[in-house]
């Protein structure tokens, strides 16, 4: 998903409203299809149609067929897997239907269909495996002394690391912090990204907790600086910060090149191919083993997957929308968060949509997250969501919608 921006437009009273752009619509005339459409109950398309490129050398096309499987060299690349199994292909309907499954007997992954009018339809049924994004931080971090203005003796340490980034591209910063129990003289620790304060950790915090931030690459430089400022000493950082990572959240395009042949009225054959780009954005995957804060600073859509059910009395994961609402200048009394359980074919799904809006504006709310539970629980309704996720938006304005068709 691309980044969602928020604008406050100035002008007449009629135009002076907060703008909540929706998630981008797919252009049905392009060869792109996004896996986010596979979430149950989503209205986004899972199929695209396009026109085949017909050469001027081929006149009066009589028939269009897919190339034999053994000639589909691009599709036979071993990188194409679904749920860890190699994609298996079959042709049917006089070689005008191509079907890909996860293994010979596995579930359908995609289908492609040709017609003699020079068109194709591609339908995505299941996810195609992708490699996890690489951590852009090295294993070891260089610490440098930082002298504070109010202390002539450099008693605090700042971790500084310049990360190679693309201009304004989306990234995800994550780390775990374990406070030192019983020590109150530690100063707050400030986390900066591109010289902007992201978050402050206070010594009064007692439990170990993970933090996830959505950030952007510097708009002006090819590197963006990450800083942890106010660390008491080098050992403290090594003992209390772990699993620090920065990964790219850019949309990943996986091209599928599918070969076909056109046969004209004279029996002449011309080979060609069309390309479908299957796109996706890395999801935030949770295991419910440790407390975690997902921090929303800007309007960036996220898919959040909860892989393990939480049986504690209180949810371990918090989606923190307070900073986002502050950036949008929405006062506490006007903040509204809606949790909507998606429904598909009349049945409740395990996908919950998190929407935000301004109660004082007559605008449609926008979706900032889709939370998908990877364990049974859809019939449990919103109580299952509430056992796993807590929404902190700085107010008590939360609406819950059970079995709502989106």
URHU-V131209 format. One record per backbone hydrogen bond with DSSP energy under -1.0 kcal/mol. NH is the residue of the N-H (numbers start at 0). CO is the residue of the C=O. E is the energy in kcal/mol with one decimal. If there is no record, write none. Layout:
BEGIN
((NH;CO;E) (NH;CO;E))
END
This chain:
BEGIN
((3;298;-1.9) (8;16;-1.1) (15;11;-1.6) (16;14;-2.5) (18;6;-2.5) (29;26;-1.7) (32;276;-2.4) (34;278;-2.9) (36;33;-1.6) (37;34;-2.3) (38;35;-1.6) (41;38;-1.7) (47;121;-2.6) (49;119;-2.2) (51;117;-2.8) (57;54;-1.5) (61;262;-2.8) (62;262;-1.9) (64;260;-2.4) (65;94;-3.3) (66;258;-1.9) (70;67;-1.7) (71;68;-1.7) (72;70;-1.9) (75;71;-1.4) (76;73;-1.3) (79;76;-1.9) (81;84;-2.4) (84;81;-1.6) (86;79;-1.9) (87;100;-3.0) (89;98;-2.0) (91;96;-2.1) (95;91;-1.2) (95;92;-1.0) (96;91;-1.9) (97;111;-3.1) (98;89;-2.6) (99;109;-2.9) (100;87;-2.7) (101;106;-2.3) (102;85;-1.9) (102;100;-1.4) (108;99;-3.5) (109;99;-1.4) (110;122;-2.2) (111;97;-2.6) (112;120;-2.5) (113;95;-2.5) (114;118;-1.8) (117;114;-1.5) (119;49;-2.5) (120;112;-2.1) (121;47;-3.0) (122;110;-2.8) (123;45;-2.8) (124;108;-3.1) (125;108;-1.8) (128;80;-2.8) (135;245;-3.2) (143;157;-1.7) (145;155;-1.6) (154;152;-2.0) (156;230;-3.1) (157;143;-1.8) (158;227;-2.3) (160;225;-2.2) (162;223;-3.2) (164;221;-2.0) (167;216;-1.2) (168;165;-1.7) (170;214;-3.1) (171;246;-2.5) (172;212;-2.3) (173;244;-2.5) (174;210;-1.8) (175;241;-2.4) (176;208;-2.4) (177;239;-2.6) (182;179;-1.4) (188;200;-2.5) (189;228;-2.9) (190;198;-2.9) (191;226;-2.6) (192;195;-2.6) (193;224;-2.6) (195;192;-1.5) (197;190;-3.4) (198;190;-1.2) (200;188;-3.1) (204;201;-1.8) (208;176;-2.1) (209;290;-2.8) (210;174;-2.9) (211;292;-2.3) (212;172;-3.0) (214;170;-2.6) (216;168;-2.5) (223;162;-2.6) (225;160;-2.8) (226;191;-2.5) (227;158;-2.0) (228;189;-3.3) (230;156;-2.1) (236;232;-1.5) (237;233;-2.0) (238;234;-2.3) (239;235;-2.0) (240;236;-2.0) (241;175;-1.9) (244;173;-2.7) (246;171;-2.0) (248;169;-2.5) (251;279;-3.2) (253;277;-2.3) (255;275;-2.5) (257;273;-2.9) (259;271;-2.9) (260;64;-3.4) (261;269;-2.6) (262;62;-2.9) (263;267;-2.3) (264;59;-1.0) (266;263;-2.0) (269;261;-2.2) (271;259;-2.6) (273;257;-2.0) (275;255;-2.2) (276;30;-3.5) (277;253;-2.6) (278;32;-2.6) (279;251;-1.3) (283;302;-2.7) (285;304;-3.3) (291;315;-2.2) (292;209;-2.9) (293;317;-3.2) (294;211;-3.2) (295;319;-2.4) (299;297;-2.1) (301;367;-1.6) (303;369;-2.7) (304;283;-3.1) (305;371;-2.7) (306;285;-3.2) (316;387;-1.0) (317;291;-2.9) (318;389;-2.6) (319;293;-2.6) (320;391;-3.0) (324;320;-2.5) (325;321;-2.2) (326;322;-2.6) (327;323;-1.7) (328;325;-1.4) (329;324;-2.3) (333;330;-1.7) (334;331;-1.2) (335;356;-1.7) (336;396;-2.5) (337;354;-2.4) (338;398;-3.0) (339;352;-2.5) (340;400;-2.4) (341;350;-2.7) (343;346;-2.8) (346;343;-1.9) (348;341;-2.6) (351;370;-2.8) (352;339;-3.3) (353;368;-3.1) (354;337;-2.9) (355;365;-2.3) (356;335;-1.9) (358;333;-3.0) (360;357;-1.9) (362;360;-1.1) (365;355;-2.0) (367;353;-2.5) (368;353;-1.3) (369;301;-1.9) (370;351;-3.3) (371;303;-3.2) (372;349;-2.9) (373;305;-2.8) (379;376;-1.3) (380;377;-1.6) (383;380;-1.3) (385;381;-2.5) (386;382;-1.2) (387;384;-1.2) (388;384;-2.9) (389;316;-2.5) (391;318;-2.3) (397;395;-1.6) (398;336;-2.9) (400;338;-3.0) (403;340;-1.6))
END
